[in-house]
Structures are given as C-alpha cells and as structure tokens.
Amino acid sequence: LGGDVCARNTAENFAKEHNLTIVTLPYLNNHYRKCDDGYGDIRLKEVSPEAFVSLIKYADFIFTDSFHGTVFSGVFNRHFVVFGRDDYIEMEGRIKSLLQLFNAAKCFCDSNEKKSIKYIDKIYSETVNYNTQILIENINASKEFLEKALEV
C-alpha cells in the first residue's frame, strides 16, 4: 500500500479482527518510504517476482493499490480490495478496467463506506469466483499479436 493512512488503518484493523498477519514490502524498488516505518508484522526487503506472486497466491486477503497486486489477486481467485493512489492517479483507469474484466468492481474501495471493515468483511465472507477466462483470452490475443508483429 502507498501512504494512504486510512487504507493502512483499515488493513491493520481487519487483520486484528481476523487474526491475520500483515506482510509488507516496504523497500519496493530499493526505495524506503517513511510511511512504511513500523508498518506490518513481517517486512520483506528483497522479494523476487516469484516470491511476490507466491505471497499473493497463498494470502488469505490482499490489500493493494497496485495493478500487479490486482492482477494476481484476481488470477489466483483471492479475496482482495484495491485502494486508489493519490500519487499515481492514472493507474486507476487500468485497475478499474481489470476489475470489470474479473467481474470484481466491488473490490475497488473508492469511498469511506468501501474502506470500512463492515464493507470489507462482506467481501471476505463471499465465495471468490472471479471471471478470469476473459483475461486469459486477452493474454492469448496479445501473445498472438506480438508473435505476428515480431515475426516469432
């Protein structure tokens, strides 16, 4: 998560309520952020792409504000919510489009109501079954396009 205090507090309160451990990546891109100081139960400094994907694949719940966190949460049918980012507002369009593909628009927390434990508990209590078939079709179409364009 970025520096959104409300999102971080919501994640902490949710974790406490559900006896979950918060795993964070505070040194993303080798850049330390003051907002990460003391945040989370487990702080991982160096995380390979494989480890990043594995963390999402086996998580009980994901709080994210990143496109990649959203993609892998949906692909692995994990419970998750996505918060907007004030410092990277242009990413919201991509995330919202992706959530539409997954039929998971409700996972985008863009209001105080949706940032509440009550709202997130509702998502957590539902069976996860995101529509990833359309994503797979888009991936295959992209691969075909690139192969033709690059004459591979």
ChimeraX attribute file (.defattr): number of C-alpha atoms within 10 A of each C-alpha:
attribute: neighborCount
match mode: 1-to-1
recipient: residues
	/A:1	21
	/A:2	19
	/A:3	14
	/A:4	15
	/A:5	11
	/A:6	13
	/A:7	23
	/A:8	21
	/A:9	15
	/A:10	16
	/A:11	25
	/A:12	17
	/A:13	15
	/A:14	19
	/A:15	15
	/A:16	12
	/A:17	11
	/A:18	10
	/A:19	9
	/A:20	16
	/A:21	15
	/A:22	19
	/A:23	15
	/A:24	17
	/A:25	18
	/A:26	24
	/A:27	15
	/A:28	13
	/A:29	10
	/A:30	9
	/A:31	8
	/A:32	13
	/A:33	12
	/A:34	10
	/A:35	14
	/A:36	17
	/A:37	10
	/A:38	10
	/A:39	17
	/A:40	18
	/A:41	12
	/A:42	13
	/A:43	16
	/A:44	13
	/A:45	13
	/A:46	14
	/A:47	14
	/A:48	8
	/A:49	9
	/A:50	8
	/A:51	11
	/A:52	15
	/A:53	16
	/A:54	13
	/A:55	17
	/A:56	23
	/A:57	18
	/A:58	12
	/A:59	17
	/A:60	14
	/A:61	21
	/A:62	21
	/A:63	20
	/A:64	22
	/A:65	23
	/A:66	18
	/A:67	16
	/A:68	13
	/A:69	20
	/A:70	24
	/A:71	18
	/A:72	17
	/A:73	26
	/A:74	26
	/A:75	18
	/A:76	18
	/A:77	18
	/A:78	22
	/A:79	23
	/A:80	23
	/A:81	26
	/A:82	27
	/A:83	24
	/A:84	24
	/A:85	18
	/A:86	12
	/A:87	10
	/A:88	11
	/A:89	9
	/A:90	11
	/A:91	15
	/A:92	19
	/A:93	11
	/A:94	11
	/A:95	23
	/A:96	20
	/A:97	13
	/A:98	19
	/A:99	21
	/A:100	13
	/A:101	18
	/A:102	20
	/A:103	15
	/A:104	19
	/A:105	16
	/A:106	16
	/A:107	20
	/A:108	21
	/A:109	19
	/A:110	13
	/A:111	10
	/A:112	10
	/A:113	11
	/A:114	16
	/A:115	21
	/A:116	18
	/A:117	17
	/A:118	12
	/A:119	15
	/A:120	21
	/A:121	13
	/A:122	9
	/A:123	17
	/A:124	17
	/A:125	9
	/A:126	9
	/A:127	10
	/A:128	15
	/A:129	15
	/A:130	18
	/A:131	17
	/A:132	18
	/A:133	12
	/A:134	11
	/A:135	16
	/A:136	12
	/A:137	11
	/A:138	13
	/A:139	12
	/A:140	12
	/A:141	12
	/A:142	12
	/A:143	12
	/A:144	13
	/A:145	12
	/A:146	12
	/A:147	11
	/A:148	10
	/A:149	9
	/A:150	8
	/A:151	7
	/A:152	7
